[in-house]
Amino acid sequence: MTSSGAACSSVWSAIGWDGDKSLTSASLHFDRMRRHSRRLGIDFPDDFREQVNSLIEVVSIPNNRNDDPSQDPYLMVIRLTSEGTVSATGVVNRKWPLRPLSGISIDAPTWEGDIRGTKHGDYGPYQEARVIAENNGGDIGLLFENRCLIDGDRCAPLLLDSDGVAYHSPHDDGALDSVTLHLIKPYLEESGIPVRPARLTLGMIERSSEMIVCGSGMGVKALGTIDGRKIGKPHGPLFSISQEAWSKRVVSSKFSEAS
């Protein structure tokens, strides 16, 4: 089990940023940071939003701009340390290929108690999962525990089962409570695809109609293979509805202040 020391050092979130004063769905990110800070034993300042607003004015813009209309131009990493320091850093939002992504299965890291499923300070194992996946010809690392899919290294997996229901791994099992999944869920359900938590077993994955992965950086992407094994039929209704929902939210959820 991974040590809790580094994990409890900070709480953070990567938020879509236009390079000026607009953040995508900042309120949802800030609310999640507040929830996770409680679990990590970090005091959340009352003036957190005001501090972020001030920091946005002076954040340096990365050199590379992402011009994919389905993604935000940049990301801003907002971090709160256990000492109470709030920081903001502009980072490149990498461009993802249009083709279905390939996933590589990797053992999920485990942490003690309430640390599981939070955006905590020990992000190293997720970075290592990304490197392992890319070194093995994959796009993303998919994190498995006890033969169940828990999370992705930069994304939340969502599968469309043969029963017509979209399933994601439960937060109680260690999955991050994804802001992007929260955004697209109402659109899926309005379109007749219920979204429910469930243990994503290998059996469910193998019989799924299609799978997607979603996150604040990538938006919504189709997942085509896991360890070289084809998964369902990419770019089906789950993908198309989710991508349409995400595209709407990218436009409608931007605002001039982080509030």
C-alpha positions in Angstrom: 0.0 0.0 0.0 1.3 3.4 -1.0 2.4 5.8 1.8 0.0 8.6 2.8 2.7 11.2 3.4 3.1 12.6 -0.1 -0.6 12.0 -0.9 -1.8 14.3 1.9 0.7 17.1 1.0 -1.8 18.7 -1.4 -5.0 18.6 -3.4 -5.3 19.8 -7.0 -7.2 19.8 -10.2 -6.4 20.4 -13.9 -9.0 22.7 -15.4 -9.6 23.7 -19.0 -8.3 27.3 -19.7 -8.6 29.7 -22.6 -5.3 31.4 -21.9 -7.1 34.5 -20.5 -9.6 34.6 -17.7 -11.9 31.8 -18.5 -11.8 28.4 -16.8 -14.1 25.5 -17.8 -16.5 24.2 -15.1 -14.3 25.8 -12.4 -17.1 25.5 -9.8 -17.3 21.8 -10.2 -13.5 21.5 -9.9 -13.4 23.7 -6.8 -16.2 21.8 -5.2 -14.4 18.6 -5.8 -11.1 20.0 -4.3 -13.1 21.1 -1.2 -14.5 17.6 -0.8 -11.2 16.0 -1.3 -9.3 18.4 1.0 -11.5 17.3 3.9 -10.6 13.6 3.2 -6.9 14.5 3.0 -7.0 16.6 6.2 -6.2 19.8 4.4 -7.9 23.1 5.5 -9.8 24.7 2.6 -9.5 28.5 2.7 -12.7 30.6 2.7 -11.2 32.9 0.1 -10.0 30.2 -2.2 -11.9 31.5 -5.2 -10.6 35.0 -4.7 -7.0 33.7 -4.5 -7.5 31.8 -7.8 -9.0 34.9 -9.4 -5.9 36.9 -8.5 -3.5 34.1 -9.7 -5.2 33.9 -13.1 -4.1 37.5 -13.8 -0.4 36.5 -13.7 -0.2 32.9 -14.9 2.2 32.4 -17.8 0.6 31.1 -21.0 2.3 27.9 -22.4 4.0 28.2 -25.8 1.9 25.5 -27.4 -1.8 26.1 -28.0 -4.2 23.2 -28.6 -6.4 24.2 -31.6 -8.6 21.1 -31.5 -12.1 22.5 -31.1 -13.1 19.5 -28.9 -10.5 20.4 -26.3 -9.5 23.5 -24.4 -6.5 25.5 -25.6 -4.6 25.0 -22.3 -5.0 23.5 -18.9 -4.5 25.3 -15.6 -3.4 23.2 -12.6 -4.8 24.7 -9.4 -3.1 23.3 -6.2 -3.7 23.7 -2.5 -1.0 22.5 -0.2 -1.3 21.2 3.3 0.4 24.5 4.5 -2.4 26.5 2.9 -0.6 27.8 -0.2 -2.7 28.1 -3.4 -0.9 28.1 -6.7 -1.9 28.1 -10.4 0.2 26.9 -13.3 -0.6 27.0 -17.0 0.3 23.8 -18.8 0.1 22.4 -22.3 -3.1 20.6 -23.2 -1.8 17.8 -25.4 -3.7 17.0 -28.6 -5.2 13.5 -28.8 -5.6 11.5 -32.1 -8.9 11.2 -33.8 -8.7 7.4 -34.0 -9.9 5.2 -31.1 -7.3 5.1 -28.3 -5.4 2.1 -27.2 -5.2 1.2 -23.5 -2.7 -0.9 -21.6 -3.8 -2.6 -18.4 -1.6 -1.8 -15.4 -2.0 -2.7 -11.7 -3.7 0.2 -9.9 -1.8 1.8 -7.0 -3.5 1.6 -3.6 -3.6 4.1 -0.8 -4.9 4.1 2.7 -8.5 4.9 3.6 -9.9 8.2 2.5 -7.0 8.9 0.2 -8.4 6.5 -2.4 -10.2 8.3 -5.2 -9.0 11.8 -4.4 -6.9 14.2 -6.4 -4.0 14.0 -3.9 -0.4 15.0 -4.0 1.2 11.7 -4.9 0.5 11.7 -8.6 3.7 9.7 -9.4 2.0 6.3 -9.9 -0.4 7.7 -12.5 2.5 9.3 -14.4 4.3 6.0 -14.3 1.2 4.3 -15.7 1.2 6.8 -18.5 4.9 6.1 -19.3 4.4 2.3 -19.1 1.5 2.5 -21.5 3.3 4.7 -24.0 6.4 2.5 -23.9 4.2 -0.5 -24.7 2.6 1.2 -27.7 -0.5 2.4 -26.0 -2.1 5.8 -25.5 -3.3 5.5 -22.0 -2.8 3.4 -18.9 -5.9 1.7 -17.5 -5.7 0.8 -13.9 -7.0 -2.5 -12.7 -7.5 -3.9 -9.2 -8.6 -7.5 -8.5 -9.4 -7.9 -12.3 -11.7 -4.8 -12.3 -11.1 -1.6 -14.1 -10.8 1.2 -11.6 -9.5 4.3 -13.4 -7.4 5.7 -16.2 -4.1 7.5 -15.8 -5.6 10.8 -17.1 -9.2 9.8 -17.7 -12.4 8.1 -16.4 -13.5 5.0 -18.4 -17.2 4.5 -19.2 -18.6 1.5 -21.0 -21.9 0.8 -22.7 -23.1 -2.6 -21.7 -25.2 -5.0 -23.8 -28.2 -4.0 -21.6 -28.0 -0.4 -22.8 -26.7 1.0 -19.6 -23.5 3.0 -19.3 -21.3 1.9 -16.3 -18.4 3.6 -14.6 -16.4 2.4 -11.6 -17.7 3.4 -8.2 -16.0 6.1 -6.3 -16.0 3.8 -3.3 -13.8 1.4 -5.2 -11.1 4.0 -5.7 -12.2 5.7 -8.9 -12.0 9.5 -9.1 -15.3 11.3 -9.1 -14.8 12.7 -12.6 -15.9 16.2 -13.4 -16.3 15.4 -17.1 -18.4 12.3 -16.3 -20.6 14.5 -14.1 -21.0 16.9 -17.1 -22.0 14.4 -19.7 -24.2 12.2 -17.5 -27.4 14.3 -17.9 -27.1 14.3 -21.7 -26.7 10.5 -21.8 -29.7 9.9 -19.6 -31.8 12.4 -21.6 -30.9 10.4 -24.7 -32.0 7.1 -23.1 -28.7 5.8 -21.8 -28.8 5.4 -18.0 -25.5 6.0 -16.2 -24.8 3.8 -13.2 -21.8 2.9 -11.0 -20.7 -0.8 -11.2 -17.6 -2.9 -10.8 -16.2 -3.0 -14.3 -15.2 -6.7 -14.5 -13.3 -8.2 -17.4 -16.5 -9.9 -18.4 -18.4 -6.6 -18.7 -15.5 -5.1 -20.7 -15.4 -8.0 -23.1 -19.1 -7.9 -23.9 -19.5 -4.1 -23.9 -20.9 -2.5 -27.0 -18.3 0.3 -26.8 -16.1 2.2 -24.4 -15.0 5.8 -24.0 -12.6 7.6 -21.8 -13.1 11.2 -20.7 -11.3 13.9 -18.8 -10.8 17.6 -18.6 -7.8 17.6 -20.8 -8.9 15.1 -23.5 -12.7 15.7 -23.5 -14.3 12.5 -24.8 -12.4 9.9 -26.7 -13.3 6.5 -28.0 -11.4 3.5 -26.6 -10.7 0.9 -29.3 -8.5 -1.7 -27.6 -7.1 -2.9 -24.3 -3.8 -4.8 -24.5 -4.4 -5.2 -28.2 -7.9 -6.8 -27.8 -10.7 -5.0 -29.6 -13.4 -3.6 -27.4 -16.9 -3.2 -28.9 -17.5 -0.9 -31.8 -15.8 2.5 -31.3 -17.5 5.8 -32.2 -21.0 4.4 -31.5 -23.9 6.2 -29.7 -22.1 6.4 -26.3 -19.2 8.3 -28.0 -21.3 10.5 -30.2 -23.8 11.6 -27.4 -21.0 12.1 -24.9 -18.9 14.1 -27.3 -21.8 16.4 -28.2 -22.5 16.9 -24.6 -18.9 17.8 -23.8 -18.7 20.2 -26.7 -21.8 22.0 -25.4 -20.3 22.2 -22.0 -17.0 23.6 -23.2 -18.9 26.5 -24.7 -21.5 27.1 -22.0 -19.5 26.5 -18.9 -16.8 29.1 -19.6 -17.0 32.3 -17.7 -14.9 35.4 -17.1 -14.3 34.7 -13.5 -13.5 31.5 -11.6 -16.7 31.4 -9.6 
